[in-house]
């Protein structure tokens, strides 16, 4: 994995990141199109804004100007680049 790249599951609450890519398993190929449709495209800004109770499922994720609830399995398919602190402050 590229340095600085992790999945949405690895982000701290309110940590800002940009979508790097989406990688789905062979068992759920339809998730790639669905995640793209709702805005998880390379370069889009994102952050996890809340976690559900009992293990954090679902995650409430902000992507661009929209907010969605993703199951942990879906969030694990979204790879992001953490933003340096100075870049976070500028946004």
C-alpha positions in Angstrom: 0.0 0.0 0.0 1.2 3.5 -0.7 2.6 5.5 2.2 -0.1 7.8 3.6 -2.9 5.7 2.0 -5.4 3.9 4.2 -9.1 3.0 4.1 -11.9 5.1 5.6 -11.8 2.6 8.5 -8.4 3.9 9.5 -9.2 7.6 9.7 -9.8 9.3 13.0 -13.0 11.1 13.4 -13.0 14.4 11.5 -9.6 13.7 10.0 -9.6 15.1 6.5 -8.5 13.0 3.5 -8.9 12.7 -0.3 -10.2 9.7 -2.1 -7.3 7.8 -3.7 -9.2 4.9 -5.2 -11.9 2.3 -4.6 -11.1 -1.4 -4.6 -13.9 -3.9 -4.2 -13.8 -7.7 -3.8 -14.8 -10.0 -6.5 -17.9 -10.9 -4.5 -19.2 -7.3 -4.5 -18.3 -5.8 -7.9 -21.5 -3.6 -7.9 -20.2 -1.6 -4.9 -17.6 0.1 -7.2 -20.3 1.7 -9.4 -22.5 2.5 -6.4 -19.6 4.2 -4.5 -18.7 6.2 -7.6 -22.3 7.2 -8.1 -22.5 8.7 -4.6 -19.3 10.6 -5.0 -16.3 8.4 -3.9 -14.1 9.4 -6.9 -10.4 10.1 -6.9 -9.5 13.5 -5.6 -12.8 14.1 -3.7 -12.4 15.4 -0.1 -13.8 13.2 2.6 -13.9 12.6 6.4 -15.6 10.3 8.9 -17.9 12.5 11.0 -19.6 9.8 13.2 -19.5 6.2 14.1 -22.5 4.0 15.0 -22.7 2.3 18.4 -21.4 -1.2 19.1 -18.4 -1.5 16.9 -18.8 1.7 14.8 -21.2 0.3 12.2 -22.3 2.3 10.2 -19.8 5.1 9.6 -21.2 8.5 8.8 -19.0 9.8 6.0 -18.9 13.3 4.4 -17.9 13.2 0.8 -17.6 16.6 -0.9 -20.9 18.3 0.1 -22.9 15.2 0.9 -23.1 12.9 3.9 -23.7 9.1 3.7 -23.8 6.2 6.1 -21.5 3.3 5.0 -21.3 -0.1 6.4 -17.8 -1.0 7.6 -17.4 -3.5 4.7 -18.2 -0.7 2.2 -15.9 1.8 3.9 -13.1 -0.8 3.7 -13.2 -0.5 -0.1 -12.5 3.3 -0.1 -8.8 4.1 0.0 -7.9 7.6 1.0 -4.8 9.8 1.3 -4.5 11.6 4.6 -4.1 15.3 4.2 -1.2 17.1 5.9 -2.3 19.4 8.8 -1.4 22.6 6.9 -3.6 21.4 3.9 -6.5 20.6 6.3 -6.4 24.1 7.7 -6.6 25.6 4.2 -9.8 23.7 3.4 
